[in-house]
Amino acid sequence: MRVDLTGRVALVTGSGKGIGRAIADRFAAEGASVVYSDVEAPAEAAAADPRHMALKLDVTDEDDVQAAIDAVIARYGKLDICVNNAGIGTAPADRVTIDKVRIAQWKRLIDVDLTGVFMVSRAASAAMIPQKYGRIINISSVLGLVPMRLQSAYVAAKAGVANLTKGMAIELAQHGITVNAIAPGSTATDGWRNWINDATSEERDLHARLMSHIPMGRPAETREIAHAALFLADPDSAFVTAQILAVDGGWIAGFARDF
Ligand SMILES: NC(=O)c1ccc[n+]([C@@H]2O[C@H](COP(=O)([O-])OP(=O)(O)OC[C@H]3O[C@@H](n4cnc5c(N)ncnc54)[C@H](O)[C@@H]3O)[C@@H](O)[C@H]2O)c1
């Protein structure tokens, strides 16, 4: 699929690596000026091409968020596409039942994965409303639609992202702004590949069991999530809003294995 994003300005949070990086690179390949932003070092891709911009942005820091949107407007005069991708998962040591979840762990995860999406969307939509144009794309998760055990904060945050997406969509439609979410299933980022390479036999078993739930029998490639983001970013997708697009190889459609 080719989408002409020439002249469009796209901010992608958490685009230093993983899914965010794949989305940012794909938008850049389709002609967009991309603001690579991350709490860690933003991608070197931004430095390699003067069309792009690199921003250090922590989505949990209100001042940082406003400064980032201001910097984008100062540089390009507009913001067409905002992808809320930055997120953290549940560390293995924190995978515990609800009675044992530490309050600090809960707050941190909600802060990054849900409040971060709200804060960036708030600032981005304020810039988009006067333009009468915008595409906001939130990265939720299949676990925001169907929860998994031992990840209560994550499943709550990602469900929050999914419903926030719909709430924003119905408010912003009148301004020509669409708001949609992608719910990725298991996705093969570099972090995931490193984990598989170093996995213990117990972890490999766990992974095999997880894959047996996915009808496609494999994780997504990051470019496959980026492809869905490109569809939602397309100026021609103007009538697609308030949707949660699962890109999961059929995972949450039903039970794919015999019990
Ligand atoms: N990989 C998967 O299997 C999978 C599945 C479903 C949903 N997701 C979601 O996709 C998104 C990207 O995940 P990924 O697998 O590419 O992760 P990743 O860890 O590879 O990349 C996440 C990026 O976000 C950045 N980040 C973390 N906290 C931040 C903050 N406070 N402010 C700004 N940036 C921050 C990190 O530095 C990192 O570069 C996340 O929202 C995640 O929940 C991932």
The ligand as a MOL file (V3000), in Angstrom:
LIG
                    3D

  0  0  0     0  0            999 V3000
M  V30 BEGIN CTAB
M  V30 COUNTS 44 48 0 0 0
M  V30 BEGIN ATOM
M  V30 1 N 5.5310 -5.6630 21.4200 0
M  V30 2 C 4.3430 -6.1680 21.6980 0
M  V30 3 O 4.1520 -7.4010 21.7020 0
M  V30 4 C 3.1720 -5.2480 21.9830 0
M  V30 5 C 1.8840 -5.7990 22.0020 0
M  V30 6 C 0.8000 -4.9830 22.2490 0
M  V30 7 C 0.9780 -3.6230 22.4700 0
M  V30 8 N 2.2390 -3.1040 22.4570 0 CHG=1
M  V30 9 C 2.3670 -1.6540 22.6920 0
M  V30 10 O 3.0990 -1.0660 21.6370 0
M  V30 11 C 3.8040 0.0820 22.1170 0
M  V30 12 C 5.2640 -0.0500 21.7350 0
M  V30 13 O 5.7600 -1.2460 22.3350 0
M  V30 14 P 7.1280 -1.9450 21.8780 0
M  V30 15 O 6.9310 -3.4010 22.0260 0
M  V30 16 O 7.6080 -1.3710 20.5860 0 CHG=-1
M  V30 17 O 8.0640 -1.4670 23.0820 0
M  V30 18 P 9.6140 -1.0700 23.1370 0
M  V30 19 O 9.9880 -1.2120 24.5750 0
M  V30 20 O 10.3900 -1.8000 22.0960 0
M  V30 21 O 9.5670 0.4820 22.7590 0
M  V30 22 C 8.8670 1.3870 23.5720 0
M  V30 23 C 9.5120 2.7540 23.4550 0
M  V30 24 O 8.7810 3.6530 24.2930 0
M  V30 25 C 9.7230 4.4460 25.0000 0
M  V30 26 N 9.1460 4.9370 26.2530 0
M  V30 27 C 8.9170 4.2520 27.4010 0
M  V30 28 N 8.4470 5.0860 28.3520 0
M  V30 29 C 8.3520 6.3150 27.7760 0
M  V30 30 C 7.9550 7.5840 28.2290 0
M  V30 31 N 7.5860 7.7900 29.4970 0
M  V30 32 N 7.9580 8.6250 27.3620 0
M  V30 33 C 8.3720 8.4530 26.0850 0
M  V30 34 N 8.8070 7.2770 25.5900 0
M  V30 35 C 8.7960 6.2320 26.4340 0
M  V30 36 C 10.9060 3.5240 25.2590 0
M  V30 37 O 12.0950 4.2680 25.5300 0
M  V30 38 C 10.9770 2.7550 23.9470 0
M  V30 39 O 11.8100 3.3810 22.9830 0
M  V30 40 C 3.5570 0.1160 23.6260 0
M  V30 41 O 2.5020 1.0210 23.9160 0
M  V30 42 C 3.1520 -1.3010 23.9490 0
M  V30 43 O 2.3440 -1.4170 25.1030 0
M  V30 44 C 3.3430 -3.8840 22.2240 0
M  V30 END ATOM
M  V30 BEGIN BOND
M  V30 1 1 1 2
M  V30 2 2 2 3
M  V30 3 1 2 4
M  V30 4 1 4 5
M  V30 5 2 4 44
M  V30 6 2 5 6
M  V30 7 1 6 7
M  V30 8 2 7 8
M  V30 9 1 8 9
M  V30 10 1 8 44
M  V30 11 1 9 10
M  V30 12 1 9 42
M  V30 13 1 10 11
M  V30 14 1 11 12
M  V30 15 1 11 40
M  V30 16 1 12 13
M  V30 17 1 13 14
M  V30 18 2 14 15
M  V30 19 1 14 16
M  V30 20 1 14 17
M  V30 21 1 17 18
M  V30 22 2 18 19
M  V30 23 1 18 20
M  V30 24 1 18 21
M  V30 25 1 21 22
M  V30 26 1 22 23
M  V30 27 1 23 24
M  V30 28 1 23 38
M  V30 29 1 24 25
M  V30 30 1 25 26
M  V30 31 1 25 36
M  V30 32 1 26 27
M  V30 33 1 26 35
M  V30 34 2 27 28
M  V30 35 1 28 29
M  V30 36 1 29 30
M  V30 37 2 29 35
M  V30 38 1 30 31
M  V30 39 2 30 32
M  V30 40 1 32 33
M  V30 41 2 33 34
M  V30 42 1 34 35
M  V30 43 1 36 37
M  V30 44 1 36 38
M  V30 45 1 38 39
M  V30 46 1 40 41
M  V30 47 1 40 42
M  V30 48 1 42 43
M  V30 END BOND
M  V30 END CTAB
M  END
